[in-house]
Amino acid sequence: MTDSTETVLADAHGIHDDLVRLRHRLHREPEIGLQLPRTQEKVLEALDGLPYEIALGQDTTSVTAVLRGQGSPASAKRPVILLRGDMDALPVQEQSGVEYSSTIDGAMHACGHDLHTAMLAGAATLLADRVDQLAGDVVLMFQPGEEGFDGAGVMIREGVLDAAGRRPDAAYGLHVMSALAPNGLLSTRPGTLMSASDGLHVTVHGAGGHGSAPHLAKDPVTAAAEMVTALQVMITRQFNMFDPVVVTVGVLRAGTKRNVIPESAVFEATVRTFSEANREKLQVVVPRLLEGIAAAHGLEVTVTYSTEYPLTVTDDAETGRAESVIADLFGTGRYSRMAQPLSGSEDFSRILAAVPGSFIFLSAVTQGADPLQSAYNHSPYATFDDNVLGDGAALYTQLALSRIAELAAVVQ
């Protein structure tokens, strides 16, 4: 560990109490989607008095903050690094029991975005304290709408990638986990890190009738049930098991009474893929399968296949640099390279598709808890350890400092 990393880590832990207070304030007032006015207000309060150029989103309550480094080189190609923290919550009724639980009915920071926001705000302070050492610029991307609203896509359209005057040289994001790995463990991998995410919306159109005489009606329920099962069989028969596909039906809705055959049945599924080839194939074979089943029953079906978040693919070189920074800050014992991707999805994938970078997981499992028994992200019982806040702020900071120093040495 060098003197600079020791200082960064010590300073990050020195503002621990401030980060905890901010995180708890955010947790008590979670907001969902693209419009997070109370969250934006808290972020702006945290940045107040710091030497950042602030830009607010137009179609979303995003905050983009640019720190202009005062070190050399003063050239048109001075380095630019982007750091992202997402801010939105989930439509979940909190059951965690923490004393700072959500005060908003039906909303909860069940995925730890309150920690991401507090960590990035902490990094804002640490970086501002080192502005005279920075031979480049840092863009802080406080993003709403990660949970299914494509907030990253909105911010890209509104110019976050050009906020410093030129495209970033590298981009980094962090994400906490409430289960699976021991507290404080950091992990990532080069290449495909997380799956692409798409949506399937299906309406089976039949003809209603009496439940005692199904032959006089056209029952959409049995056809929909067959479709749900057939989707799983299709995956095993048409896709290579070593290039996984996941289709999970989370909504299945039909009818109002047990002896009434309804006019229609609806189901919705999430689709996860790990290659563009499979993603494109599914858009062809899924409608073909469902339309065939409907035709076999003499019914009609409306199939909407919606592409959502692309694959999250980290840059090999930037991930290697991130691993070195983690080792310098925390030692090699705090890091484990992931053997395989996760089937979750991220709209930070859009940033990584435009800028080389990496995305790092940090376990915030409650200290002393069994990671394999802890409630996972998105659970109403999920809890996250405040003690990782300083580490996250330090990692954001050091990723920017080290990469800018490396790039600046080349420019000079």
Secondary structure in CASP SS format (residue, H / E / C, confidence):
PFRMAT SS
TARGET T0000
AUTHOR 0000-0000-0000
METHOD secondary structure of the structure
MODEL  1
M C 1.00
T C 1.00
D H 1.00
S H 1.00
T H 1.00
E H 1.00
T H 1.00
V H 1.00
L H 1.00
A H 1.00
D H 1.00
A H 1.00
H H 1.00
G H 1.00
I C 1.00
H H 1.00
D H 1.00
D H 1.00
L H 1.00
V H 1.00
R H 1.00
L H 1.00
R H 1.00
H H 1.00
R H 1.00
L H 1.00
H H 1.00
R H 1.00
E C 1.00
P C 1.00
E C 1.00
I C 1.00
G C 1.00
L C 1.00
Q C 1.00
L C 1.00
P H 1.00
R H 1.00
T H 1.00
Q H 1.00
E H 1.00
K H 1.00
V H 1.00
L H 1.00
E H 1.00
A H 1.00
L H 1.00
D C 1.00
G C 1.00
L C 1.00
P C 1.00
Y E 1.00
E E 1.00
I E 1.00
A E 1.00
L E 1.00
G C 1.00
Q C 1.00
D C 1.00
T C 1.00
T C 1.00
S C 1.00
V E 1.00
T E 1.00
A E 1.00
V E 1.00
L E 1.00
R E 1.00
G C 1.00
Q C 1.00
G C 1.00
S C 1.00
P C 1.00
A C 1.00
S C 1.00
A C 1.00
K C 1.00
R C 1.00
P C 1.00
V E 1.00
I E 1.00
L E 1.00
L E 1.00
R E 1.00
G E 1.00
D E 1.00
M C 1.00
D C 1.00
A C 1.00
L E 1.00
P C 1.00
V C 1.00
Q C 1.00
E C 1.00
Q C 1.00
S C 1.00
G C 1.00
V C 1.00
E C 1.00
Y C 1.00
S C 1.00
S C 1.00
T C 1.00
I C 1.00
D C 1.00
G C 1.00
A C 1.00
M E 1.00
H C 1.00
A C 1.00
C C 1.00
G C 1.00
H H 1.00
D H 1.00
L H 1.00
H H 1.00
T H 1.00
A H 1.00
M H 1.00
L H 1.00
A H 1.00
G H 1.00
A H 1.00
A H 1.00
T H 1.00
L H 1.00
L H 1.00
A H 1.00
D C 1.00
R C 1.00
V H 1.00
D H 1.00
Q H 1.00
L C 1.00
A C 1.00
G C 1.00
D E 1.00
V E 1.00
V E 1.00
L E 1.00
M E 1.00
F E 1.00
Q E 1.00
P C 1.00
G C 1.00
E C 1.00
E C 1.00
G C 1.00
F C 1.00
D C 1.00
G H 1.00
A H 1.00
G H 1.00
V H 1.00
M H 1.00
I H 1.00
R H 1.00
E C 1.00
G C 1.00
V H 1.00
L H 1.00
D H 1.00
A C 1.00
A C 1.00
G C 1.00
R C 1.00
R C 1.00
P C 1.00
D C 1.00
A E 1.00
A E 1.00
Y E 1.00
G E 1.00
L E 1.00
H E 1.00
V E 1.00
M E 1.00
S C 1.00
A C 1.00
L C 1.00
A C 1.00
P C 1.00
N C 1.00
G C 1.00
L C 1.00
L E 1.00
S E 1.00
T E 1.00
R C 1.00
P C 1.00
G E 1.00
T E 1.00
L E 1.00
M E 1.00
S C 1.00
A E 1.00
S E 1.00
D E 1.00
G E 1.00
L E 1.00
H E 1.00
V E 1.00
T E 1.00
V E 1.00
H E 1.00
G C 1.00
A E 1.00
G C 1.00
G E 1.00
H E 1.00
G C 1.00
S C 1.00
A C 1.00
P H 1.00
H H 1.00
L H 1.00
A C 1.00
K E 1.00
D C 1.00
P H 1.00
V H 1.00
T H 1.00
A H 1.00
A H 1.00
A H 1.00
E H 1.00
M H 1.00
V H 1.00
T H 1.00
A H 1.00
L H 1.00
Q H 1.00
V H 1.00
M H 1.00
I H 1.00
T H 1.00
R H 1.00
Q H 1.00
F C 1.00
N C 1.00
M C 1.00
F C 1.00
D C 1.00
P C 1.00
V E 1.00
V E 1.00
V E 1.00
T E 1.00
V E 1.00
G E 1.00
V E 1.00
L E 1.00
R E 1.00
A E 1.00
G C 1.00
T C 1.00
K C 1.00
R C 1.00
N C 1.00
V E 1.00
I E 1.00
P C 1.00
E C 1.00
S E 1.00
A E 1.00
V E 1.00
F E 1.00
E E 1.00
A E 1.00
T E 1.00
V E 1.00
R E 1.00
T E 1.00
F C 1.00
S C 1.00
E H 1.00
A H 1.00
N H 1.00
R H 1.00
E H 1.00
K H 1.00
L H 1.00
Q H 1.00
V H 1.00
V H 1.00
V H 1.00
P H 1.00
R H 1.00
L H 1.00
L H 1.00
E H 1.00
G H 1.00
I H 1.00
A H 1.00
A H 1.00
A H 1.00
H C 1.00
G C 1.00
L C 1.00
E E 1.00
V E 1.00
T E 1.00
V E 1.00
T E 1.00
Y E 1.00
S E 1.00
T E 1.00
E E 1.00
Y E 1.00
P C 1.00
L C 1.00
T E 1.00
V E 1.00
T E 1.00
D C 1.00
D H 1.00
A H 1.00
E H 1.00
T H 1.00
G H 1.00
R H 1.00
A H 1.00
E H 1.00
S H 1.00
V H 1.00
I H 1.00
A H 1.00
D H 1.00
L H 1.00
F H 1.00
G C 1.00
T H 1.00
G H 1.00
R H 1.00
Y E 1.00
S E 1.00
R E 1.00
M C 1.00
A C 1.00
Q C 1.00
P C 1.00
L E 1.00
S C 1.00
G C 1.00
S C 1.00
E C 1.00
D C 1.00
F H 1.00
S H 1.00
R H 1.00
I H 1.00
L H 1.00
A H 1.00
A H 1.00
V C 1.00
P C 1.00
G E 1.00
S E 1.00
F E 1.00
I E 1.00
F E 1.00
L E 1.00
S E 1.00
A C 1.00
V C 1.00
T C 1.00
Q C 1.00
G C 1.00
A C 1.00
D C 1.00
P C 1.00
L C 1.00
Q C 1.00
S C 1.00
A C 1.00
Y C 1.00
N C 1.00
H C 1.00
S C 1.00
P C 1.00
Y C 1.00
A C 1.00
T C 1.00
F C 1.00
D C 1.00
D H 1.00
N H 1.00
V H 1.00
L H 1.00
G H 1.00
D H 1.00
G H 1.00
A H 1.00
A H 1.00
L H 1.00
Y H 1.00
T H 1.00
Q H 1.00
L H 1.00
A H 1.00
L H 1.00
S H 1.00
R H 1.00
I H 1.00
A H 1.00
E H 1.00
L H 1.00
A H 1.00
A H 1.00
V H 1.00
V H 1.00
Q C 1.00
END
